[in-house]
Amino acid sequence: MTARVCVLGPSGRMGRAVLDAAAGRSDVKIVAAIDREGALGLGGEAVRGVIATADLGAGLSASDVYVDFTAPDATRVAARAAIAQRKAAVIGTTGLDAVDDDAIAELASLAPVVVAANFSLGVNLLLGLARKAAEVLGPEWDAEVVEVHHRGKRDSPSGTALAIARAIAAGHGVDYDRVKRHGRDGDVGARPRGEIGVSAVRGGDVVGEHVAYFFGPAERIEIGHRASSRTIFAAGALRAAAWVVGRPPGRYSMLDVLGFAS
Ligand code: NAD
């Protein structure tokens, strides 16, 4: 079966990558593209051969599933519109807050929804490796995550860095929100045992780099991932789109799509 896909944000970096990745695939077909008023492509000129509209309801109606790499407010609006249609979704937008998460949770109670801060195979493997390392090493080894992204990235730290830090917290058996440290500035004192630090670097056109550090006495482990093309995220999201159509309602992760979930 070919899943009919509505792409949100086709004028964006990831939206264009999704349109590119869909070309030549038989498991998905792009049938609609939705962007905000004023975005490139809404004047009738095609982006990657697809003409975008601002009519979210019509775009969702024409499709089996929508793929969303936009911004938190757009993701919230799309999820609310999709609730009425019980539409399957693949959501990759990061920097979401509790209100955005509530809208996604409501949609996931009615339709199957894949949510992932990172759709690459390598990062999803890294999540498992980081959790395992934290389990084995324990909080005596100081754990830190450093991420690097292009200068246009809006949210910080990256959703992927947060997912890695949460995986480390899970490996330590602790609540992440009690041990997190996002950046350091001023007289912050000595590093408390068990803290999990996350630092963000921004510059140039870096697609995405993440390293999980584990510092032990006189030795350290680094588990890293470098993305050199958005193609990996786009291909992963389209694989998720083909996978999610027809599933029972619920919130799924990329680990479910890849068959890694225990
Ligand atoms: P971008 O700024 O290049 O593109 C954003 C797109 O969303 C544009 O087309 C824009 O017009 C559209 N948009 C923004 N606000 C909108 C609104 N209110 N209504 C309708 N459309 C709106 O951003 P990007 O680099 O493509 O990243 C988009 C999101 O995807 C970010 O949150 C980023 O962190 C995330 N991302 C996720 C992954 C992953 O694997 N999950 C990978 C890369 C990027």
Boltz pocket constraint, residues with backbone or C-beta under 6 A from the ligand:
constraints:
  - pocket:
      binder: B
      contacts: [[A, 8], [A, 9], [A, 10], [A, 11], [A, 12], [A, 13], [A, 14], [A, 15], [A, 34], [A, 35], [A, 36], [A, 39], [A, 68], [A, 69], [A, 70], [A, 71], [A, 73], [A, 74], [A, 91], [A, 92], [A, 93], [A, 94], [A, 95], [A, 116], [A, 117], [A, 118], [A, 119], [A, 120], [A, 152], [A, 155], [A, 207], [A, 233]]
      max_distance: 6.0
